[in-house]
């Protein structure tokens, strides 16, 4: 399941030392590794199978969802299309990020296209960290693309680190 390298990457990009409490979706090398939903946060694979839809119920408070990606497969370029629907009055933290370990001369990478729809008076905090390491000489490509639409009174705080 998770080896020492996976655990190091998850700690770096999502501050996880184990599986988080609450909702999460962890991808490894282009595939779902593990998923858990909560009473207020649902995660499902989108119709195309190219990403996830995260739905936060209206009025949800003080909850978080973790959606990290880890890559260590030579030559893999992983692309995901994720949607976040934050209900009216919800306050949620979304922790994303991608950790890449390149151990070869082949290029590895990840593109995360994320769209957010924040309902009225919703508050979303989005933390996205990307990190690439490894002794390989292959290129490490990280291309995050966040887009957000907010209804009246909504607020978004984004921390993007690469």
HELIX and SHEET records of a PDB file:
HELIX    1   1 UNK A    4  UNK A   14  1                                  11    
SHEET    1   A 5 UNK A  31  UNK A  36  0                                        
SHEET    2   A 5 UNK A  23  UNK A  28 -1                                        
SHEET    3   A 5 UNK A  63  UNK A  66  1                                        
SHEET    4   A 5 UNK A  91  UNK A 101  1                                        
SHEET    5   A 5 UNK A  69  UNK A  71  1                                        
SHEET    1   B 6 UNK A  31  UNK A  36  0                                        
SHEET    2   B 6 UNK A  23  UNK A  28 -1                                        
SHEET    3   B 6 UNK A  63  UNK A  66  1                                        
SHEET    4   B 6 UNK A  91  UNK A 101  1                                        
SHEET    5   B 6 UNK A 123  UNK A 133  1                                        
SHEET    6   B 6 UNK A 155  UNK A 161  1                                        
SHEET    1   C 5 UNK A  41  UNK A  45  0                                        
SHEET    2   C 5 UNK A  52  UNK A  56 -1                                        
SHEET    3   C 5 UNK A  77  UNK A  86  1                                        
SHEET    4   C 5 UNK A 108  UNK A 118  1                                        
SHEET    5   C 5 UNK A 140  UNK A 150  1                                        
END                                                                             
